[in-house]
Amino acid sequence: MNVLLVVPRYFSTKKCGYIMPLGTLYVSSALKQAKIANVFTANLNHIDGECFNILKTFIENNHIDIIGVGGISGQFPEIDPVFRMAKEIKPSIISIAGGGMITSDAENAMTALEIVDYGVIGEGEITVPELINALTERLPVENVTGLIYLKDGKYYRTAPRKEIQDLDTIPFPDYLGFDYDNYLNTNGEVENGVKYTPVAIIGGRSCKYNCTFCFHPTGSKYRQRSLDSIFAEIDFLTRHFKINYIALREELFASDNKRVLEFCRRAKKYDFIWSIQLRVDCVNREIIDALKGSNCRYIFLGIESADNRILKSMRKQITIEQVEQALNLTINTGLDTRSTIIIGDEYETNESAHRTLSWWQKNKKHSSISLDMIIAFPGSTLYKNACKNGRISDPVQFLKDGCPVINLSRYMDDSDFSQLVDEISANNGIPYEIKAYSYLYL
């Protein structure tokens, strides 16, 4: 079997940045390690020409039998055309979709994709090689756990795939297969004349918290990689690429002080800056001093709201008082803090929203705090409630539209919500298009 794994083209111009989908890179490495198929890779963001012609060349020249694409729900508008073009080029090609888009709401995602043959639910590093082996050897796909597929006009799920417990057993992402050099060159931010492109390192999977706006596509149990594994990946990256910024993508990395202190100690010998994600209730003097003494440049804090009632509704398990304490500690130490406010929770009111906006105006001069609208991403509690209450009347169309901003509040009518969105757009410089999925709560 000849397999083509594709990173879709996210923007029409190369001047726009994007985030490399590490899930696809992980699956690629696992499939290559399994040695059960010839694996070809294509990152459409760094290949000149029309996507259809690029795919046609790959599929025809390499006699591709299977095409795979993965990503999150909001990337549906970029992922879906890849499958459609592939089927047009070669109608017999077998298509596999994966990532959070499938895991979060499998039946609706497969319905939206229409022509996709198999969906991978959960982590794909074991599932995809097993599926391709079954297809190659003509074995029953029903025995492969973690799948959804269409049969006789109905979607069937196989038994759930167990979460990968030892993350150190997973091969590193396939950085060499998806034009990572070009990715580093065309992304990032310039600071003091130096361009920094964050190289994401996933230090753990899932989360032990259940914030209403979040979904955990890699399972329900929080698991961490060893520091030895993380630094082995960093060593690989520094050998093959010009790395000047490592971004640890794991909000609970600092749930263990010893883990952070040891990382800081090891990081000192490298010539790169790095960033860390922290919950505000994990911020303490010992952690901050250690970060300050290493090459840590940015601390990303999850704030979300300045209203305790909304924080409770979000199930953040923090208070605005803890937020301010964490911000003061990091700012006074001289560390660069970045965070996000998201407006539009189910229990948001005009009063709570403007309380948060006033707090944001007061504090944004001391810290880089971005302002955004909350989104009901499939799989999240917000999404499930919105579907149940009729705020999202057509989940398939919602996904096709790329998971747009909608009014989720129980206390704001659509007129008040629209005015709030306009105000945030004016403050933030981002125009939001509000889709009409909602009706007013009675």
Secondary structure, DSSP 8 states (H G I E B T S, - for coil): -EEEEEE----SSTTS-----HHHHHHHHHHHHHTSSEEEEEEGGGS-S-HHHHHHHHHHHTT--EEEEE--GGGHHHHHHHHHHHHHH-TT-EEEEESHHHHHSHHHHHHHH-S--EEE-S--TTHHHHHHHHHHHT--GGGSSSEEEEETTEEEE-S-----S-GGGS----GGGTTHHHHHHHSSEEETTEEE--EEE--EES-S---TT---TT-SS-EE--HHHHHHHHHHHHHHS---EEEE--TTGGGSHHHHHHHHHHHTTSSSEEEEEE-GGG--HHHHHHHHTTTEEEEEEEEE-S-HHHHHHTT----HHHHHHHHHHHHHHT-EEEEEEEE--TT--HHHHHHHHHHHHHHTTTSEEEEEE----TTSHHHHHHHHHTSSS-HHHHHHTTS-B----SS--HHHHHHHHHHHHHHHT----B-S------
